[in-house]
Amino acid sequence: MTSTFRTLTVPLDGKAFPGGLPSFLVRDDVLCWTRREAGLAGFGEIARFTATGPDRFLEADIWWRHLVLEAEVADSVELPGTGPVAFGSFAFSKTSAHESRLIVPEIVVGVRDNQAWLTQLTFDDGQLTEESALAALDRWLSGAPAEDPDVEGTTAAADSAGDASLGGVPGKARGAVVRPLPLAAGATLHTGSLSEEAWMEAVAAGVAEIRTGALEKLVLARDVVATIPSGVHAADVLRELAARYRECWTYGVDGLVGATPEMLIQVEGRTAQARVLAGTLDRRDAHGEDGPPMDYATRVLAGSEKQRHEHEIAIQSLTKQLAPFSEAMNAHDEPFILELPNVWHLASDVKAELTEVEGHVPTCLALINALHPTAAVCGTPTLVAGELIRKLEHLDRGPYAGPVGWLDAAGNGEWGIALRGAVIESTDTVRLYAGCGIVDGSQPKAELAETWAKFRPMLESLGIKS
C-alpha cells in the first residue's frame, strides 16, 4: 500500500454505448452527473472527505488540492472530467448537522462531445493498465464487490442505503397521508416536518416579514416522505429522471438523487457559467387555455411583475457575488422561458471570465464558497433570510438546495443546486424536498401548489402519479 494517488484515463474508442452515459446507471450506489446522454458515472470509493459548518467548502477545497498535488496522472484524453475526479454533495446550511462530502471513486466513465473514456483511480501500488481499468469496470457493472477496498480519508464510507443522517432528518415516515394519490405498489405518502396548513402559515409569516422591509425575498422549503414497501432503487430513479428531464442535470451522490434545472457554477479553464432560475409556472395551469402552451407561459411568467422581480433578485445575487472573481461577465438582458415536463421557469444564463485572485484562478469550491447560498434558494439579504428560514421551516434541509456535482484536478467542474430531488433514507423510504421563492404578493395556497409541481419529477420517478 502506498499513499500516492494515481489515476489512468484511457479512451473507450470503438465501443458503442446505446443511451449514452445513463446506460451505466445500473447500480444503486452509482455516483452520477448526467445531462443529454453526457456526463460522468462513478463506481466504488477509494477516498472520502466530510465536513460540517461554515468552512465546509474551503476545508474540502484544501483536502482536494492536497490530494491531487502529487498525484501520478496518466491521461491520454485530457478533457474536463478526466484524470482525478471527485463527486460531491454539500449541506445547504452552515448550521446543518448533515455532513458535506467529497467522494473519490475507483472507476469513472465519462461521455462528452461524442467521446467516451474510462478512468481508474487508486492508492495501491499495482500497475495501472487499460486492461486493469476495463476489468475493474466490468467487475462493478457485473455486480461483484470490490476486493478488500481501502478508504483513504477522514471517515469510512457510509452505508448509503440505511443511513438516515444522509437527509439530515432521521426517522421513518410519519404523520397523516396528505392526499389520496394513486400510489405505486402499496406506497404511502406522508407529511414531513410541517403539515400543509402549518407550511402555508409559514408562508404568510414570511410575507408579513417582507412587508416590514426586513428582506426582499425568502425561500421556504417543505418535505414529504414516501414509503415504498417494494423497495427504492436509486438506479431506476436516476434512469427515469435522465430520460424524462434531459434539460436538467441528473445527480446521484450517496443516497441524494434528483434532476436539477439550476447550475450554480460550471468551470472550464478560466470560463465560468451559471444558470439562474426564479419564477415558476405549473404546466398543468395551461390546460384549457387557448393558443400554444408556450405563449401562455410567456404571457403569465414574463408578463408577471412578481415573477420578474423574483428573477431579478436572483440574478443580482449571483452576479454581485461572482464579480470579484471575474474580469468580464455577461448575462441575458431578458430572461428566457425554460420548458420542463412539469413546469416552466424564468431562466437566465450568466458567463464570466475568471481573473486571478491572490496569484491563482479560483477553484470551483472557492467560487461555491462565495456564491452559496444564492437568493434563488435562500433569499435576500442572505443573513436575514437564513435566520428566518431556520425559524419558519422547522426543517434541517440537509443536502437539499446545497451544491452537488463534481470537480477534477485541473480546476474544471460542474456544480448544480440540489433541487427537484430526494434523499433515500432507507431501503424503502425516501424524503422529498421542494421550495418556493416568497416575495410581497405571494399567496400561500399558490405556493403550496407550486411545491407539488416541483415534487412531481421525483414522485413520477418513484412510480407515484400526482
Buried (B, 14 or more C-beta within 10 A) or exposed (E): EEEEBBBBBBBBEEEEBEEBBBBBBBBBBBBBBBBBBBBBBBBBBBBBBBBBEEEBBBBBBBBBEEBBEEBEBBBEBEBBBBBBBBBBBBBBBBEBEBBBBBBBBBBBBBBBEEBBBBBBBBBEEEEBEBEBBBEBBEBBBEEEEBEEEEBBBBEEBBEBBEBBBBBBBEEEBEBEEBEEBEBBEEBBBBBBBBBBEEBBBBBBBBBEBBEEEBBBBBBBBBBBBBBBEEEBBBBBBBBBBBEBBBEBBBBBBBBBBBBBBBBBBBBBEBEBBBBBBBBBBBBBBBEEEEEEBEEBBBEBBBEBEBBBBBBBBBBBBBBEBBEEBBEEBEBEEEBEBBBBBBBBBBBBBBBBBBEEEEEEBBBBBBBBBBBBBBBBBBBBBBEBBBEBBBEBBEBBBBBBBBBBBBBBBBBBBBBBBBBBBBBBBBEBBBBBBBBBBBBEBBBBEEBBBBBBBBBBBBBBBBBBEB
